[in-house]
């Protein structure tokens, strides 16, 4: 199983002539070879809270002097005002409080674990007016009212998260987000789960399988595609460009003609990714019905995850995402960061879910 990258990464000081703006804690951490949480504790004079070796403290102070680091007074006042509150910020257009929303189980795990850890929750719902960027450059500043904040959503404003991380504010993203060095996250093992779905289809005799996915670079989608292609390669099946149908608008791009073209080319199974919108799966299911076909009689259908919660019919082959467990793991990591401790959570496994939507390939008409 793959594990999240270590947050502690030694590094070198950036060239003095190339820096713009004041140095940040992330630069001090890289130069000293320690975590940002350690830098925050040392520079705030809070080494009585946790055990930090004198040599480590010396390296941090020396790195801060070398870089000319000056603490942000506002950030220091906020850091000193611990109030046992954790923030939760969603990058969805509407905060996911509907029990049928795919994010709701995450929040259940967050709430239960926060209560177990003795923290209250603050739900930051400003994104509901227009998405993550609705508040402008300082859209995320309000989360500093809490001791630390959890973020969830497929797309996040990297610059604003970068500012929080660089300032040493405790941040955890629920879902893989390793493009930002130093950002802590917890995630599900979508790669292994997607490989297992493909292996199941291959074992049934399918020799040509196509993945339908949305056209974006969300890490969850990238992981699913990576696992899907690895599964094809391991089964000795075609894994070239034609194996993935990527579109920005599955509802209009996926048509009965496209579907019949795949079937005529020998495709016997189609797989859709799960997203918070469910667009790929809903388009695939609708197109199959419009073409007068059914699964698994005419072709097999699977989903890399679960179908949208509003879909009430026979179980669909795929895998289950342990959302409640992931929410709890994110809180544990955030509480550790707030306390200035090193924290790491392993990728969470997604168990395979058999369903009635797949079967052996149909026998060619003879």
C-alpha positions, -999 to 999 in steps of 0.1 A, spaced: 0 0 0 13 34 -9 17 59 20 15 96 21 47 115 18 66 126 49 59 162 58 94 166 73 118 174 44 152 190 49 162 215 23 184 245 15 177 281 20 165 299 -11 189 324 -27 185 357 -9 182 377 -41 153 355 -54 129 358 -25 99 381 -27 81 391 5 90 381 41 104 346 47 79 320 58 80 292 84 81 267 56 115 281 45 128 279 80 116 243 83 133 233 51 166 250 61 166 235 96 154 200 84 124 199 107 86 201 104 67 233 103 50 223 135 84 222 153 94 256 138 61 271 151 66 257 186 103 269 188 97 304 175 66 308 197 86 298 228 62 269 234 89 242 238 75 234 273 45 219 256 64 191 239 99 177 241 122 193 215 159 185 217 181 216 224 201 208 192 168 209 172 159 242 188 193 256 180 189 247 143 155 263 140 167 296 156 198 296 134 178 290 103 154 318 113 183 342 118 199 332 85 167 339 66 158 370 85 125 355 96 101 378 114 70 362 129 36 376 118 22 393 149 -14 385 139 -6 349 134 11 347 167 -19 362 185 -41 337 169 -18 308 177 -17 318 213 -55 319 215 -62 281 216 -99 275 220 -103 238 213 -121 244 180 -114 227 147 -126 242 114 -142 223 85 -141 240 51 -157 225 20 -149 235 -16 -183 224 -28 -209 249 -40 -232 239 -11 -220 227 22 -226 189 23 -252 186 51 -277 164 32 -275 128 44 -276 116 8 -246 137 -2 -215 117 -8 -195 140 16 -219 135 45 -203 104 59 -170 122 60 -186 148 83 -200 121 105 -165 107 111 -152 142 117 -179 150 142 -175 118 162 -137 119 163 -137 156 172 -160 149 202 -138 120 212 -108 143 212 -126 171 231 -129 196 203 -158 216 190 -163 221 152 -168 253 133 -183 248 98 -170 275 74 -198 278 48 -187 309 29 -179 288 -1 -216 280 -5 -221 314 -23 -200 305 -53 -173 280 -46 -138 281 -33 -128 313 -49 -159 333 -39 -141 353 -12 -112 365 -33 -75 362 -24 -83 360 14 -111 335 10 -96 311 36 -83 337 61 -114 332 83 -104 296 91 -77 310 114 -105 316 140 -101 279 147 -70 261 161 -67 242 128 -88 234 98 -99 204 77 -105 209 40 -125 187 16 -134 189 -20 -120 179 -54 -106 213 -63 -89 236 -38 -72 271 -42 -35 261 -40 -22 296 -34 -44 301 -3 -37 267 11 0 274 5 -2 306 25 -18 287 55 8 260 54 37 285 51 24 304 81 25 272 102 -13 271 106 -24 235 111 -41 222 79 -53 188 68 -68 180 35 -93 152 33 -81 134 2 -48 132 -15 -32 165 -22 5 160 -26 11 188 -51 16 212 -22 48 204 -4 42 204 34 4 200 32 -9 172 54 -36 149 40 -54 116 45 -67 96 17 -82 64 3 -62 38 -17 -81 43 -50 -53 28 -70 -55 -6 -54 -93 -6 -53 -95 3 -90 -70 -24 -100 -92 -49 -81 -123 -39 -101 -105 -44 -134 -91 -78 -122 -126 -89 -114 -138 -80 -149 -108 -97 -165 -115 -129 -145 -150 -130 -159 -135 -130 -194 -137 -93 -205 -109 -85 -229 -116 -49 -238 -127 -24 -211 -131 14 -213 -130 39 -184 -154 69 -186 -141 99 -165 -144 136 -162 -118 159 -177 -99 174 -148 -68 168 -128 -84 161 -94 -60 137 -75 -89 112 -68 -96 109 -105 -60 106 -114 -55 78 -89 -85 59 -102 -73 61 -138 -38 51 -127 -52 20 -109 -75 12 -139 -46 12 -163 -24 -8 -140 -52 -33 -137 -54 -36 -175 -16 -40 -178 -15 -67 -151 -43 -86 -169 -26 -83 -203 -54 -62 -217 -52 -32 -240 -42 -1 -219 -36 25 -246 -53 59 -251 -85 42 -264 -90 26 -229 -100 60 -213 -128 82 -225 -122 116 -209 -147 144 -213 -156 177 -196 -193 170 -201 -202 133 -199 -239 141 -203 -235 154 -238 -204 136 -250 -216 101 -241 -242 91 -267 -258 59 -279 -237 62 -311 -205 64 -291 -216 34 -271 -225 13 -301 -191 22 -316 -174 7 -286 -195 -24 -287 -187 -29 -324 -150 -25 -316 -152 -54 -291 -157 -35 -258 -177 -57 -234 -173 -37 -201 -175 0 -192 -163 15 -160 -171 50 -147 -153 70 -120 -172 82 -89 -171 120 -83 -191 142 -60 -214 150 -90 -217 114 -102 -217 128 -138 -198 100 -155 -219 72 -140 -252 89 -145 -243 96 -182 -232 60 -187 -263 46 -172 -286 69 -192 -268 62 -225 -271 24 -220 -309 28 -214 -313 51 -244 -294 26 -266 -320 -1 -256 -293 -21 -238 -291 -35 -203 -264 -47 -179 -251 -74 -176 -269 -90 -205 -255 -68 -232 -225 -54 -215 -210 -51 -180 -210 -18 -160 -189 -10 -130 -180 21 -110 -147 30 -94 -164 38 -61 -202 39 -56 -230 52 -78 -247 85 -67 -267 79 -35 -300 89 -51 -297 58 -74 -320 32 -60 -317 -1 -78 -297 -33 -78 -262 -31 -64 -235 -19 -88 -200 -36 -89 -173 -13 -76 -158 -5 -42 -168 12 -10 -150 43 2 -147 43 41 -157 79 44 -165 79 81 -131 63 88 -113 89 66 -131 117 84 -120 104 118 -84 99 106 -83 135 93 -93 148 128 -67 127 145 -40 141 122 -52 177 127 -53 173 165 -17 161 164 -6 191 143 -24 215 166 -5 200 195 28 204 176 33 166 171 44 147 140 15 129 125 9 104 97 -20 83 87 -18 54 62 -39 52 31 -73 37 39 -82 5 19 -115 5 -1 -131 -29 0 -144 -44 -32 -182 -45 -36 -197 -72 -58 -229 -63 -77 -254 -74 -102 -242 -50 -130 -214 -73 -143 -212 -107 -157 -194 -127 -184 -191 -111 -218 -222 -118 -240 -218 -146 -265 -213 -131 -300 -243 -136 -323 -235 -164 -347 
